[in-house]
């Protein structure tokens, strides 16, 4: 399990926007590669591309709001999940676009093998408790990661994504 700070997403978002604007120029792609390697430096290669799934938990902060992105990598399959306690504040499609672009450039992975999910989570009733909600979601997802691995494998999600 890997925890990445919100700076990483902010930087990746900027680089993917530049990559898209420059019609997939090489310079932003090189910077995206360096940014991904900044995550990988802390982890063993077998954790990122071996037989064990790699979980990346990334709190996202923009528009004065926190949400949580979760990436699950297993060989050539990925799942991206977005958990937001104030639905509509962050655009999950834009968040998924950033992660899909990075994964397709770096891992490499077929875009058809990247599943996305907007998770239903408890919605905050005020305008200030999003940080607390992200921490609760993070702890809950980390506790359940082994069970989710089992479900993805046994319930055939990997086969479902690949077909």
For each residue, the residues with C-beta under 8 A, 3 or more apart:
1: 55 57 142 145
2: 39 42 43 47 54 55 56 57
3: 56 57 58 138
4: 8 9 39 56 57 58
5: 8 58 59
6: 9 10 58 59 60 61
7: 10 11
8: 4 5 11 12 35 38 39 58
9: 4 6 12 13 58 60 69 95 98
10: 6 7 13 14 61 62
11: 7 8 14 15 35
12: 8 9 15 16 32 35 98 99 102
13: 9 10 16 17 62 94 98
14: 10 11 17 18
15: 11 12 18 19 28 31 32 35
16: 12 13 19 20 28 32 97 98 101 102
17: 13 14 20 21
18: 14 15 21 22 25 28
19: 15 16 22 24 25 28 29 32 101
20: 16 17 24 101
21: 17 18
22: 18 19 25 27 28
23:
24: 19 20 29
25: 18 19 22 28 29
26: 29 30
27: 22 30 31
28: 15 16 18 19 22 25 31 32
29: 19 24 25 26 32 33 105
30: 26 27 33 34
31: 15 27 28 34 35
32: 12 15 16 19 28 29 35 36 101 102 105 106
33: 29 30 36 37 105 106
34: 30 31 37 38
35: 8 11 12 15 31 32 38 39 102
36: 32 33 39 40 102 106
37: 33 34 40 41
38: 8 34 35 41
39: 2 4 8 35 36 42 43 56
40: 36 37 43 45 48
41: 37 38
42: 2 39
43: 2 39 40 47 48 54
44: 47 48
45: 40 48 49 50
46: 49 50 51 52
47: 2 43 44 50 52 54
48: 40 43 44 45 54 73
49: 45 46 54 73 75 107
50: 45 46 47
51: 46 75
52: 46 47
53: 72 73 74 149 152
54: 2 43 47 48 49 71 72 73 74
55: 1 2 70 71 72 142 145
56: 2 3 4 39 70 71 72 73
57: 1 2 3 4 68 69 70 138 141 142
58: 3 4 5 6 8 9 68 69 70 71
59: 5 6 66 67 68 69 134 138
60: 6 9 66 67 68 69 90 95
61: 6 10 65 66
62: 10 13 65 90
63: 89 90
64:
65: 61 62 86 89 90 130
66: 59 60 61 130 131 133 134
67: 59 60 82 83 84 85 86 89 90 95 130 134
68: 57 58 59 60 82 83 84 134 137 138 141
69: 9 57 58 59 60 80 81 82 83 95 99
70: 55 56 57 58 79 80 81 82 83 141
71: 54 55 56 58 78 79 80 99 103
72: 53 54 55 56 78 79 80 81 148 152
73: 48 49 53 54 56 77 78 103 107
74: 53 54 77 78 152 158
75: 49 51
76: 107 109 110 113
77: 73 74 109 113 114 115 158 161 162
78: 71 72 73 74 103 107 109 113 114 115
79: 70 71 72 114 115 116 117 152 157 161
80: 69 70 71 72 95 96 99 100 114 115 116 117
81: 69 70 72 116 117 118 119
82: 67 68 69 70 90 92 95 96 116 117 118 119
83: 67 68 69 70 119 121 134 137 141
84: 67 68 87 89 90 92 118 121
85: 67 121 122 123 124 129 130 133 134 137
86: 65 67 89 123 124 127 130
87: 84 123
88:
89: 63 65 67 84 86
90: 60 62 63 65 67 82 84 94 95
91: 94 95
92: 82 84 95 96 116 118
93: 96 97
94: 13 90 91 97 98
95: 9 60 67 69 80 82 90 91 92 98 99
96: 80 82 92 93 99 100 116
97: 16 93 94 100 101
98: 9 12 13 16 94 95 101 102
99: 12 69 71 80 95 96 102 103
100: 80 96 97 103 104 111 114 116
101: 16 19 20 32 97 98 104 105
102: 12 16 32 35 36 98 99 105 106
103: 71 73 78 99 100 106 107 108 109 114
104: 100 101 107 108 109 110 111 114
105: 29 32 33 101 102 108
106: 32 33 36 102 103
107: 49 73 76 78 103 104
108: 103 104 105
109: 76 77 78 103 104 113 114
110: 76 104 113 114
111: 100 104 114
112:
113: 76 77 78 109 110 161 162
114: 77 78 79 80 100 103 104 109 110 111
115: 77 78 79 80 157 161
116: 79 80 81 82 92 96 100
117: 79 80 81 82
118: 81 82 84 92
119: 81 82 83
120:
121: 83 84 85 133 137
122: 85 133
123: 85 86 87
124: 85 86 127 129 130 133
125: 129
126: 129
127: 86 124
128:
129: 85 124 125 126 132 133
130: 65 66 67 85 86 124 133 134
131: 66 134 135
132: 129 135 136
133: 66 85 121 122 124 129 130 136 137
134: 59 66 67 68 83 85 130 131 137 138
135: 131 132 138 139
136: 132 133 139 140
137: 68 83 85 121 133 134 140 141
138: 3 57 59 68 134 135 141 142
139: 135 136 142 143
140: 136 137 143 144
141: 57 68 70 83 137 138 144 145 148
142: 1 55 57 138 139 145
143: 139 140
144: 140 141 147 148
145: 1 55 141 142 148 149
146: 149 150
147: 144 150 151
148: 72 141 144 145 151 152
149: 53 145 146 152 153
150: 146 147 153 154
151: 147 148 154 155 157
152: 53 72 74 79 148 149 155 157 158
153: 149 150 157 158
154: 150 151
155: 151 152
156: 159 160
157: 79 115 151 152 153 160 161
158: 74 77 152 153 161 162
159: 156 162 163
160: 156 157 163
161: 77 79 113 115 157 158
162: 77 113 158 159
163: 159 160
